[in-house]
Amino acid sequence: MSPNLSVHDKAEVLSEALPYMQQHDDATIVVKYGGHAMGSEQVARDFARDIVLLEQAGLNPVVVHGGGPQISEMLKRLGIQSEFAAGHRITDAASVEVVEMVLAGSINKQLVGFINAAGGRAVGLSGKDGRMLTAKKATRTIYDPDSAIEKVVDLGFVGEPDKVDTTVLDQIIHSQIIPVLAPVAASDDGGTFNVNADTFAGAIAGALGATRLLLMTDVPGILDKDKNLIEEIDVEGIRRLIADGTITGGMIPKVETCIYALEKGVEAVVIMDGKVPHAVLLELLTNHGAGTLIRR
């Protein structure tokens, strides 16, 4: 809450937020904080303060962060060329070391530091810690126009969630500590997989039975054919929009993650623009909303 607000204005804000705070009391909220939504350091610090406020309001926030732009920048600095196929970064042995270093290292610890500086207590982990999330090798196919057939693409050390063990997370959440998770997972033999942050967050939210999964990205939400925001939609409506070509490109795997999380038991998922100031608070603690709400 802004320190520049008058006592009267602060009272009004709290009065509006109180029913929503009671509605979500002790609820687990998984927030995926995307690489493009992270923006500047000040944006990250503002986000950290909002997460602390959620915890102080009686919610249990769990943060999953991405870091695609930061990974690309580090690979470029190290002279490692990035290749993409089927919407995924092809992650070879050299690249996966950089991915883990950036995600579980610099980004994770910076965000933990910002949350702690804002008055919270955060701990940074990855899916490898406590075997929280184990993954299996991801496979994708692409259409080859030259041969007119689909070909299997080897994405290297890119994984898909296989099993989630929430033992460590449950202990942290019940200790009023905010977990900050890097989307790096273990293989069954102890190796490392790079997992899409949306997919990682969906798996974690489903396993925790989260009340909300918030996907903070760089778009307002799901748009209709006239590019207007769809404020609320169900799974059947999403499938119709995919079938008629309204939802295309990179939004398809994002909404598929939403459907997956809902099928795993998440009450509702929101796709929202992470660049909007205090988007998380607007969505959870006011009646304004901040994106597209998706329910079963």
C-alpha positions in Angstrom: 0.0 0.0 0.0 1.4 3.4 -1.0 2.8 5.4 2.0 1.4 8.5 0.3 -2.3 7.5 0.9 -4.2 9.3 3.5 -5.5 7.5 6.6 -9.0 7.7 5.1 -7.8 6.3 1.7 -6.0 3.5 3.4 -9.1 2.6 5.4 -11.1 2.5 2.2 -8.6 0.2 0.5 -8.5 -2.2 3.4 -12.3 -2.1 3.7 -12.6 -3.1 0.0 -10.0 -5.8 0.4 -11.3 -7.4 3.6 -14.0 -9.6 2.1 -11.5 -11.0 -0.5 -8.9 -11.5 2.3 -11.5 -13.5 4.2 -12.5 -15.4 1.1 -8.9 -16.5 0.5 -7.9 -16.9 4.1 -5.3 -19.7 4.4 -5.6 -20.4 0.7 -2.6 -21.5 -1.3 -2.0 -19.3 -4.3 0.7 -20.3 -6.9 2.0 -17.3 -8.8 4.1 -17.8 -12.0 6.3 -14.8 -12.5 7.4 -14.7 -16.1 10.8 -13.6 -17.5 9.2 -10.8 -19.6 6.9 -9.8 -16.8 9.9 -9.3 -14.5 10.9 -6.1 -16.1 13.2 -3.7 -14.2 14.5 -4.1 -10.7 11.8 -1.8 -9.4 9.1 -3.9 -10.9 10.6 -7.0 -9.2 10.7 -5.2 -5.9 7.1 -4.1 -6.3 6.1 -7.7 -7.0 8.0 -8.9 -3.9 6.1 -6.4 -1.7 2.8 -7.6 -3.1 3.7 -11.2 -2.4 4.6 -10.3 1.2 1.3 -8.4 1.6 -0.6 -11.6 0.5 1.2 -13.6 3.1 0.5 -11.0 5.8 -3.1 -11.0 4.7 -3.4 -14.7 5.6 -2.8 -16.3 2.2 -0.1 -18.9 1.3 1.7 -17.6 -1.8 4.1 -19.9 -3.7 6.2 -18.2 -6.4 7.4 -20.0 -9.5 9.6 -17.8 -11.7 10.8 -18.0 -15.3 13.9 -16.4 -16.8 13.9 -17.0 -20.6 15.3 -13.6 -21.5 18.0 -13.8 -18.8 19.0 -17.2 -20.0 19.3 -16.0 -23.5 21.5 -13.1 -22.4 23.8 -15.3 -20.5 24.1 -17.9 -23.3 25.0 -15.0 -25.6 27.6 -13.7 -23.3 29.1 -17.2 -23.1 29.1 -17.6 -26.8 26.6 -20.5 -26.7 24.1 -20.3 -29.6 20.4 -20.9 -28.7 18.2 -23.0 -31.0 14.4 -23.3 -30.7 12.0 -25.9 -32.0 8.3 -26.5 -31.3 8.3 -23.5 -29.0 11.1 -24.8 -26.7 14.7 -24.0 -26.3 16.8 -27.0 -27.4 18.9 -27.6 -24.2 22.2 -29.4 -24.7 24.6 -30.3 -21.9 26.3 -27.0 -22.0 23.1 -25.0 -22.1 21.4 -26.9 -19.2 24.3 -25.9 -16.9 23.7 -22.3 -17.8 19.9 -22.7 -17.4 20.4 -24.1 -13.9 22.9 -21.4 -13.0 20.6 -18.6 -14.1 17.3 -19.9 -12.8 18.3 -21.6 -9.5 21.1 -19.1 -9.0 21.0 -15.5 -9.8 17.3 -15.0 -10.6 16.0 -17.1 -7.7 18.3 -15.6 -5.1 17.6 -12.0 -6.3 13.8 -12.6 -5.9 14.3 -14.2 -2.5 16.3 -11.2 -1.4 13.7 -8.7 -2.6 10.9 -10.6 -0.7 13.0 -10.7 2.5 13.9 -7.0 2.1 10.1 -6.2 1.9 9.5 -7.8 5.2 8.8 -11.4 4.3 10.6 -14.7 4.9 11.4 -16.4 1.6 13.5 -19.5 0.7 14.7 -20.3 -2.8 14.4 -23.8 -4.1 14.3 -25.7 -7.4 12.3 -28.8 -8.3 15.5 -30.9 -7.6 15.3 -30.0 -3.8 13.7 -32.8 -1.8 12.8 -34.4 -5.1 10.0 -31.9 -5.3 9.4 -32.3 -9.0 10.9 -35.1 -11.1 10.6 -34.9 -14.9 10.8 -37.1 -17.9 12.3 -36.2 -21.2 10.0 -34.0 -23.3 9.3 -35.0 -26.9 7.8 -32.9 -29.6 7.0 -33.3 -33.3 7.2 -30.7 -36.1 5.9 -30.9 -39.6 8.6 -31.0 -42.2 7.3 -29.5 -45.5 10.0 -31.0 -47.5 9.1 -34.6 -46.7 5.5 -33.8 -45.8 5.8 -35.8 -42.6 6.0 -35.1 -39.0 9.5 -35.5 -37.4 10.3 -36.1 -33.8 12.5 -33.2 -32.4 15.2 -34.0 -29.8 14.9 -31.1 -27.3 17.8 -32.4 -25.3 17.5 -31.7 -21.5 14.0 -30.4 -21.7 11.6 -32.1 -19.4 7.9 -32.5 -18.6 6.6 -33.0 -15.0 6.3 -36.6 -14.0 5.9 -36.8 -10.2 5.5 -34.0 -7.6 6.3 -34.6 -3.9 5.0 -31.7 -1.8 6.6 -32.8 1.5 9.1 -30.0 1.6 6.7 -27.4 0.3 4.1 -28.3 2.9 6.6 -27.9 5.7 7.7 -24.5 4.4 4.2 -23.1 3.8 3.0 -24.2 7.3 6.1 -22.4 8.7 4.8 -19.1 7.2 7.8 -19.0 4.8 7.3 -18.1 1.1 8.8 -20.6 -1.3 10.4 -19.2 -4.4 10.8 -22.0 -7.0 13.1 -22.2 -10.1 11.6 -24.5 -12.8 14.5 -26.9 -12.8 13.7 -30.6 -12.2 15.5 -33.8 -11.5 15.4 -36.9 -13.6 15.0 -40.3 -12.0 18.7 -40.9 -12.2 19.5 -37.5 -10.6 20.2 -35.5 -13.8 18.8 -32.1 -14.6 15.9 -31.1 -16.8 14.8 -27.6 -17.9 11.0 -27.4 -17.5 8.8 -24.7 -19.0 7.9 -22.4 -16.1 4.1 -22.3 -16.8 4.1 -26.2 -16.9 6.1 -26.4 -13.7 3.8 -23.9 -12.0 0.7 -25.9 -13.1 2.1 -29.1 -11.8 3.0 -27.6 -8.4 -0.5 -25.9 -8.2 -2.2 -29.1 -9.0 -0.3 -31.1 -6.4 -0.9 -28.5 -3.7 -4.6 -28.2 -4.5 -4.1 -24.5 -4.9 -7.1 -22.1 -4.9 -5.6 -20.0 -7.7 -2.8 -20.3 -10.2 -1.8 -16.9 -11.5 0.2 -16.9 -14.8 1.8 -13.5 -15.0 2.9 -12.9 -18.6 3.3 -10.0 -21.1 -0.3 -10.1 -22.5 -3.5 -8.9 -20.8 -5.1 -12.4 -21.0 -7.1 -14.3 -23.6 -8.4 -12.1 -26.3 -11.4 -12.6 -28.6 -11.3 -12.2 -32.4 -11.7 -8.4 -32.0 -8.7 -8.3 -29.6 -10.9 -7.6 -26.6 -10.1 -9.1 -23.3 -12.2 -12.1 -22.3 -12.7 -11.7 -18.5 -14.0 -15.2 -17.7 -14.2 -18.4 -19.6 -14.5 -22.2 -18.9 -12.5 -25.1 -20.4 -15.1 -25.8 -23.0 -15.0 -22.2 -24.2 -11.2 -22.4 -24.5 -11.4 -25.5 -26.6 -13.9 -23.8 -28.9 -11.5 -20.8 -29.3 -8.6 -23.1 -30.2 -10.8 -24.9 -32.7 -11.9 -21.8 -34.4 -8.5 -20.2 -34.6 -9.0 -17.5 -32.0 -6.4 -18.9 -29.7 -3.1 -19.5 -31.6 0.6 -19.7 -31.3 2.2 -19.4 -27.9 -1.1 -18.9 -26.1 -2.1 -22.6 -26.9 0.4 -24.2 -24.6 -0.4 -21.6 -21.9 -4.1 -22.4 -21.9 -3.3 -26.1 -22.1 -1.3 -25.6 -18.8 -4.4 -24.0 -17.4 -6.6 -26.9 -18.4 -4.0 -29.4 -16.9 -4.0 -27.5 -13.6 -7.8 -27.4 -13.4 -8.0 -31.1 -14.1 -5.5 -31.6 -11.2 -7.8 -29.8 -8.8 -6.9 -26.1 -9.0 -10.0 -24.1 -8.4 -9.3 -21.4 -11.0 -6.5 -20.1 -13.1 -5.9 -16.5 -14.2 -3.7 -15.4 -17.2 -2.7 -11.8 -16.5 -0.4 -9.0 -17.6 2.5 -9.0 -15.2 3.5 -5.4 -16.2 0.3 -4.0 -14.7 1.2 -2.5 -11.3 0.0 -4.7 -8.4 -1.8 -7.1 -10.7 -1.7 -9.9 -8.1 -3.4 -7.7 -5.5 -6.0 -6.4 -8.0 -6.9 -10.0 -8.9 -7.1 -11.4 -5.4 -8.1 -8.5 -3.2 -10.4 -6.4 -5.3 -13.5 -6.9 -7.5 -11.7 -5.4 -10.5 -9.8 -8.5 -11.7 -6.6 -8.3 -13.8 -6.8 -10.8 -16.6 -8.8 -13.8 -17.8 -10.3 -16.1 -15.1 -10.5 -19.7 -16.2 -12.7 -22.3 -14.4 -13.6 -25.8 -15.1 
